[in-house]
Amino acid sequence: MTTFPYKPGSPEGLAARWVQWVAATGPLRNPVLDDTGRHAHRRQPGDVWFLAGCFGGAVQRQCTVPADRPLFFPAFNMWCPDGTYIPPLPGATGEAYVDDVRHPVEPIDASELFEVRGAFLNPVTRRRGAVGMRVWGLWASVDPLEPGEHRVRFTGTDGHGFRVTAMYDLTVAR
């Protein structure tokens, strides 16, 4: 397994880095398990701001984002640990809105195995240490937002009854 086979800023690299971000935190402060946004700032990289969905259902969060950071998040995604691979789901759909304006989502298939180092009991690998991973999803990349208040909403489904919805009330600060 190549430690990280993607350019960090490429779509596949961002998706892989997003999975590494989610795996790096245990269940008590994990961004996917966070029901308010109070942990959204944890372990954010310096070049992008990741937003997290949830494990089904809907969640509403609030957080502050630096003005110079683009946003990156999945409307719907699936990660595959230990080298297994689930091909893109034909019925999967996703939508994203920034300040009530529809924003494009694009399929990203990071199917080349990359390494994820999980925190104890994290929701991605469920164990500590290195794991080979793949990820597929419908992702949105949003240019840096102007300072002030913004709302980002995204939703996705596997096409077979599973649905996620996340709404973020963002304060973009200099």
VOBA-1610 file (N, C-alpha, C; in pm, whole numbers, padded with zeros to 5 digits, always signed):
BEGIN
Met+00084-00118+00000Met+00000+00000+00000Met+00089+00124+00000Thr+00059+00215-00090Thr+00127+00343-00093Thr+00072+00426+00023Thr+00159+00493+00095Thr+00114+00571+00210Thr+00009+00674+00170Phe+00036+00752+00066Phe-00063+00848+00017Phe-00041+00866-00133Pro-00121+00802-00215Pro-00097+00800-00360Pro-00151+00921-00436Tyr-00212+01017-00368Tyr-00278+01129-00436Tyr-00207+01261-00408Lys-00222+01355-00501Lys-00178+01491-00473Lys-00275+01546-00369Pro-00226+01608-00261Pro-00313+01650-00151Pro-00429+01742-00191Gly-00411+01828-00291Gly-00516+01921-00332Gly-00605+01870-00444Ser-00576+01751-00496Ser-00660+01694-00602Ser-00793+01650-00541Pro-00897+01632-00623Pro-01024+01585-00566Pro-01009+01454-00488Glu-00935+01358-00543Glu-00914+01231-00473Glu-00833+01252-00346Gly-00734+01340-00353Gly-00653+01370-00235Gly-00734+01435-00125Leu-00824+01527-00162Leu-00909+01591-00061Leu-01003+01490+00003Ala-01062+01402-00078Ala-01152+01299-00023Ala-01076+01207+00072Ala-00956+01165+00033Ala-00876+01078+00119Ala-00835+01151+00247Arg-00797+01276+00235Arg-00759+01355+00354Arg-00879+01375+00446Trp-00999+01390+00388Trp-01120+01404+00469Trp-01140+01278+00554Val-01122+01161+00494Val-01136+01036+00569Val-01030+01029+00678Gln-00907+01068+00647Gln-00802+01070+00750Gln-00839+01165+00863Trp-00900+01278+00830Trp-00943+01375+00931Trp-01048+01315+01023Val-01146+01248+00968Val-01251+01187+01049Val-01194+01075+01136Ala-01102+00997+01081Ala-01046+00884+01156Ala-00951+00927+01267Ala-00895+01046+01259Ala-00793+01091+01354Ala-00849+01124+01492Thr-00981+01124+01506Thr-01043+01163+01633Thr-01136+01053+01682Gly-01127+01024+01809Gly-01213+00923+01870Gly-01358+00967+01878Pro-01443+00885+01935Pro-01587+00909+01930Pro-01636+01030+02010Leu-01566+01071+02113Leu-01617+01181+02197Leu-01605+01318+02132Arg-01513+01334+02037Arg-01493+01464+01972Arg-01493+01452+01821Asn-01547+01344+01770Asn-01543+01320+01627Asn-01640+01411+01552Pro-01597+01470+01439Pro-01684+01563+01367Pro-01811+01500+01309Val-01808+01373+01275Val-01928+01307+01221Val-02028+01279+01334Leu-01979+01254+01453Leu-02065+01224+01567Leu-02107+01349+01644Asp-02049+01462+01612Asp-02075+01589+01680Asp-02214+01640+01643Asp-02299+01664+01741Asp-02435+01707+01710Asp-02455+01858+01714Thr-02351+01937+01744Thr-02367+02082+01751Thr-02266+02161+01667Gly-02153+02101+01635Gly-02044+02172+01567Gly-01934+02216+01660Arg-01947+02186+01789Arg-01847+02233+01886Arg-01708+02173+01862His-01700+02062+01787His-01570+02000+01759His-01527+02017+01614Ala-01597+02100+01539Ala-01568+02116+01396Ala-01427+02168+01370His-01371+02243+01462His-01239+02303+01442His-01123+02205+01465Arg-01149+02092+01524Arg-01042+02000+01561Arg-00973+01939+01438Arg-00840+01944+01443Arg-00755+01882+01343Arg-00779+01930+01200Gln-00832+02050+01184Gln-00853+02103+01050Gln-00717+02132+00986Pro-00701+02097+00858Pro-00575+02129+00790Pro-00565+02279+00763Gly-00448+02325+00724Gly-00427+02467+00702Gly-00473+02519+00567Asp-00505+02429+00473Asp-00536+02474+00337Asp-00683+02458+00297Val-00764+02393+00378Val-00904+02367+00345Val-00979+02350+00477Trp-01111+02368+00475Trp-01194+02345+00594Trp-01292+02234+00561Phe-01281+02124+00634Phe-01369+02011+00612Phe-01497+02025+00693Leu-01608+01989+00633Leu-01735+01976+00703Leu-01773+01829+00701Ala-01843+01786+00804Ala-01881+01645+00816Ala-02031+01628+00806Gly-02071+01516+00752Gly-02212+01477+00753Gly-02242+01402+00881Cys-02323+01299+00870Cys-02359+01218+00987Cys-02379+01074+00941Phe-02411+00987+01033Phe-02428+00845+01001Phe-02574+00810+00974Gly-02644+00900+00911Gly-02785+00879+00881Gly-02870+00978+00957Gly-02979+01021+00896Gly-03065+01119+00960Gly-03017+01260+00929Ala-03044+01351+01022Ala-03012+01492+01000Ala-02942+01549+01122Val-02857+01648+01095Val-02785+01716+01202Val-02775+01864+01165Gln-02776+01950+01268Gln-02757+02093+01247Gln-02644+02138+01338Arg-02546+02209+01279Arg-02428+02250+01353Arg-02397+02397+01329Gln-02316+02452+01419Gln-02267+02589+01406Gln-02117+02586+01427Cys-02045+02665+01348Cys-01901+02677+01371Cys-01848+02802+01304Thr-01725+02837+01341Thr-01655+02951+01282Thr-01547+02898+01190Val-01538+02958+01072Val-01446+02914+00967Val-01357+03033+00930Pro-01226+03011+00911Pro-01140+03121+00865Pro-01180+03167+00724Ala-01170+03296+00699Ala-01215+03355+00573Ala-01135+03307+00452Asp-01014+03261+00472Asp-00931+03226+00357Asp-00936+03078+00318Arg-01027+03002+00375Arg-01028+02858+00350Arg-01145+02814+00262Pro-01115+02737+00158Pro-01224+02674+00084Pro-01286+02564+00172Leu-01410+02529+00142Leu-01480+02422+00214Leu-01478+02296+00127Phe-01474+02181+00193Phe-01483+02053+00122Phe-01562+01957+00209Phe-01661+01890+00147Phe-01748+01801+00225Phe-01820+01704+00134Pro-01863+01591+00192Pro-01940+01493+00115Pro-02090+01514+00133Ala-02162+01516+00021Ala-02308+01509+00031Ala-02347+01365+00065Phe-02268+01272+00015Phe-02284+01129+00046Phe-02149+01064+00019Asn-02106+00976+00108Asn-01982+00903+00083Asn-01983+00768+00152Met-01892+00683+00106Met-01872+00550+00165Met-01722+00525+00170Trp-01673+00482+00286Trp-01533+00445+00294Trp-01524+00295+00315Cys-01415+00240+00265Cys-01397+00096+00264Cys-01263+00061+00326Pro-01262+00017+00454Pro-01135-00017+00518Pro-01084-00155+00479Asp-00957-00174+00508Asp-00890-00304+00491Asp-00888-00353+00347Gly-00886-00262+00253Gly-00867-00300+00114Gly-00991-00344+00041Thr-01105-00358+00108Thr-01227-00393+00035Thr-01264-00275-00053Tyr-01343-00300-00153Tyr-01385-00192-00241Tyr-01532-00208-00276Ile-01606-00104-00251Ile-01746-00098-00292Ile-01751-00002-00408Pro-01792-00048-00525Pro-01794+00044-00640Pro-01899+00153-00622Pro-01886+00263-00698Pro-01985+00370-00688Pro-02127+00317-00701Leu-02215+00369-00618Leu-02355+00325-00619Leu-02432+00400-00727Pro-02492+00327-00821Pro-02564+00394-00930Pro-02681+00479-00883Gly-02746+00444-00775Gly-02862+00520-00728Gly-02830+00633-00633Ala-02701+00651-00599Ala-02663+00755-00504Ala-02684+00893-00564Thr-02735+00984-00482Thr-02753+01123-00525Thr-02712+01215-00411Gly-02680+01337-00445Gly-02643+01435-00345Gly-02670+01575-00394Glu-02691+01665-00298Glu-02713+01806-00326Glu-02640+01889-00222Ala-02599+02008-00263Ala-02537+02102-00169Ala-02590+02241-00199Tyr-02607+02319-00093Tyr-02655+02457-00105Tyr-02569+02546-00017Val-02532+02660-00071Val-02459+02761+00004Val-02545+02887+00000Asp-02590+02929+00115Asp-02680+03044+00125Asp-02801+03027+00033Asp-02859+02909+00035Asp-02978+02872-00042Asp-02958+02870-00193Val-02835+02874-00239Val-02804+02863-00382Val-02742+02725-00404Arg-02799+02652-00498Arg-02747+02517-00524Arg-02602+02522-00569His-02524+02432-00515His-02381+02424-00543His-02353+02284-00601Pro-02267+02273-00700Pro-02245+02140-00761Pro-02178+02041-00667Val-02216+01915-00681Val-02147+01804-00618Val-02093+01717-00731Glu-01977+01660-00708Glu-01910+01580-00810Glu-01873+01444-00754Pro-01886+01338-00834Pro-01839+01208-00787Pro-01687+01206-00779Ile-01636+01153-00671Ile-01492+01135-00654Ile-01470+00992-00608Asp-01384+00922-00681Asp-01355+00783-00651Asp-01207+00770-00617Ala-01174+00771-00489Ala-01036+00753-00443Ala-01018+00604-00417Ser-01011+00527-00526Ser-01009+00382-00515Ser-00870+00323-00498Glu-00767+00406-00514Glu-00632+00356-00487Glu-00612+00356-00336Leu-00566+00246-00283Leu-00552+00229-00139Leu-00461+00336-00078Phe-00510+00400+00028Phe-00429+00498+00101Phe-00435+00463+00249Glu-00337+00514+00323Glu-00326+00481+00465Glu-00402+00580+00551Val-00475+00525+00647Val-00545+00604+00747Val-00495+00558+00883Arg-00459+00653+00967Arg-00418+00621+01104Arg-00532+00662+01195Gly-00598+00563+01248Gly-00716+00589+01329Gly-00687+00609+01476Ala-00764+00698+01538Ala-00763+00714+01683Ala-00844+00600+01744Phe-00825+00575+01870Phe-00895+00468+01940Phe-01046+00487+01927Leu-01115+00383+01882Leu-01261+00379+01866Leu-01316+00484+01771Asn-01235+00533+01678Asn-01286+00628+01579Asn-01390+00558+01491Pro-01481+00633+01429Pro-01589+00570+01354Pro-01551+00521+01214Val-01428+00547+01170Val-01386+00504+01036Val-01323+00366+01041Thr-01216+00353+01119Thr-01145+00225+01125Thr-01188+00141+01244Arg-01249+00206+01343Arg-01293+00144+01468Arg-01177+00090+01552Arg-01057+00128+01517Arg-00941+00085+01596Arg-00827+00184+01575Arg-00730+00174+01660Arg-00611+00259+01653Arg-00512+00197+01555Gly-00437+00282+01489Gly-00331+00234+01403Gly-00362+00249+01255Ala-00271+00198+01173Ala-00279+00214+01028Ala-00373+00112+00964Val-00451+00161+00870Val-00546+00078+00795Val-00543+00126+00651Gly-00549+00032+00557Gly-00566+00068+00417Gly-00711+00109+00393Met-00732+00211+00310Met-00867+00265+00294Met-00889+00308+00149Arg-01015+00303+00110Arg-01063+00361-00016Arg-01188+00441+00018Val-01221+00540-00066Val-01344+00618-00042Val-01405+00656-00177Trp-01535+00656-00178Trp-01611+00703-00292Trp-01721+00794-00241Gly-01757+00894-00318Gly-01868+00978-00275Gly-01902+01087-00373Leu-02001+01164-00334Leu-02045+01284-00406Leu-02005+01402-00319Trp-01912+01481-00369Trp-01843+01581-00287Trp-01863+01721-00342Ala-01856+01818-00253Ala-01863+01959-00292Ala-01737+02030-00246Ser-01689+02117-00331Ser-01577+02204-00299Ser-01626+02347-00319Val-01615+02428-00215Val-01668+02564-00216Val-01552+02661-00195Asp-01541+02759-00284Asp-01439+02863-00269Asp-01456+02934-00135Pro-01348+02997-00084Pro-01361+03069+00044Pro-01478+03166+00041Leu-01552+03167+00150Leu-01669+03255+00163Leu-01628+03390+00219Glu-01705+03490+00186Glu-01682+03624+00241Glu-01706+03623+00392Pro-01637+03708+00467Pro-01663+03716+00610Pro-01810+03747+00637Gly-01862+03688+00743Gly-02002+03707+00780Gly-02071+03574+00805Glu-02202+03578+00806Glu-02284+03460+00835Glu-02324+03390+00704His-02314+03258+00704His-02350+03178+00587His-02416+03048+00634Arg-02496+02993+00547Arg-02558+02863+00575Arg-02520+02767+00463Val-02468+02652+00503Val-02434+02544+00410Val-02518+02424+00447Arg-02586+02369+00347Arg-02669+02250+00369Arg-02634+02148+00262Phe-02620+02024+00304Phe-02597+01917+00207Phe-02672+01793+00248Thr-02711+01718+00147Thr-02789+01597+00170Thr-02753+01495+00064Gly-02761+01369+00101Gly-02731+01263+00006Gly-02799+01134+00045Thr-02810+01046-00052Thr-02871+00916-00030Thr-02799+00811-00113Asp-02804+00687-00065Asp-02748+00577-00141Asp-02844+00526-00248Gly-02967+00580-00251Gly-03067+00537-00347Gly-03146+00416-00301His-03117+00371-00178His-03184+00251-00125His-03240+00276+00014Gly-03273+00400+00047Gly-03337+00431+00174Gly-03248+00496+00279Phe-03117+00491+00262Phe-03026+00557+00356Phe-03008+00701+00313Arg-03024+00796+00408Arg-03014+00939+00376Arg-02941+01012+00488Val-02861+01111+00448Val-02795+01200+00543Val-02825+01344+00504Thr-02839+01429+00605Thr-02856+01572+00583Thr-02779+01645+00692Ala-02701+01743+00652Ala-02628+01826+00748Ala-02649+01973+00711Met-02674+02054+00812Met-02686+02198+00794Met-02586+02266+00887Tyr-02509+02356+00829Tyr-02411+02432+00907Tyr-02446+02579+00900Asp-02456+02643+01015Asp-02461+02787+01025Asp-02318+02831+01053Leu-02257+02892+00951Leu-02115+02928+00959Leu-02097+03076+00986Thr-02001+03106+01069Thr-01951+03242+01083Thr-01814+03241+01021Val-01797+03316+00914Val-01668+03324+00847Val-01598+03448+00902Ala-01481+03423+00961Ala-01410+03531+01032Ala-01271+03549+00972Arg-01226+03673+00972Arg-01089+03703+00927Arg-00988+03658+01028
//
